[in-house]
Amino acid sequence: MRGTVRKITLPRRLVADLMHASIRVPFVSLTRPLTIRGLLEARGQAAQRPGWAAIFVKAFALVAKEEPILRTLYVKWPLPAFYELPRSVAMVAIARVEHGQDCVLPQKVAAPDEMPLAEVDALIRHAKTAPITEVPAFRKILRTTRLPLPLRRLFWAIGLNFGRQRANYFGSFGVTSVAAYGAGQLHAISPGPFILSYGVEKPDQTIDVVLRWDHRISDAAPMARALNRLEQVLNGEIAAELRANRQQTEPKPVRAVAT
């Protein structure tokens, strides 16, 4: 049967490189519904509701601030070792349409736990709508993706296997979701070490979360505790920040003055 030969676009070449880098990572998954009643109430009353991606990016970074294991990388060079980072770096999967084709590009958010939630949300929204040339993380990764295959493989090997470079180029955790297109659990693949995906909010005020991690770094029990803590942070610190922002934006009542 005669078919049509089509050129592999730059974003699809990036995905191919990503899958090649991920193929030997021993991932384990844990899926759990999180109760987010307090968060939903605070988000529903917010003057400007942040996106779910921003909420989970900051919440996971807050948990990782308390749990060093969630800031730990597995690196191979010069010898296999664990590399603990002083702060989290998130890589958020941004779905876009470029030249009529769907693609996914990673947006970097450094130390999201130290940023206001509104600023995290603004970074992610900018990556969704701005031209690719105006998003530094997109420019950097696509510049590398244009290189010939041997040079790309070398770049990925260096970037993934030296702790400091890995944090700079690939982050310490990823966040992705297809919730905008309906319910469903996404078990994404990445070089790791941690990738979090979330579903749609349900009528019973829960949301399904999938956490995948490099089994060389941690067993399941610490990750189960991390999801418990994530639920607490969503309904605690994140909800409190949304309420505080609402109080700051509400106009103060005007007291009548007797004449």
Protein Blocks (a to p, Z undefined) as FASTA:
>chain_A
ZZddddddfklmmmmmmmmmmmmpccddddddddfklmmmmmmmpmbacdfklmmmmmmm
mmmmmmmmlmcccdfbfbdcddddfbdcddddddddeehiacddddddehkllpcfklmm
mmmmmmmmmcfklmmklmmmmmmmmpcfklmmmmmmmmmmgmklmmmmnojbdcddfkln
ogcddddddebjbdcddddddfkopacddddddfklpcfklmmmmmmmmmmmmmmmmmmm
mmmmmmmmpccddddddZZ
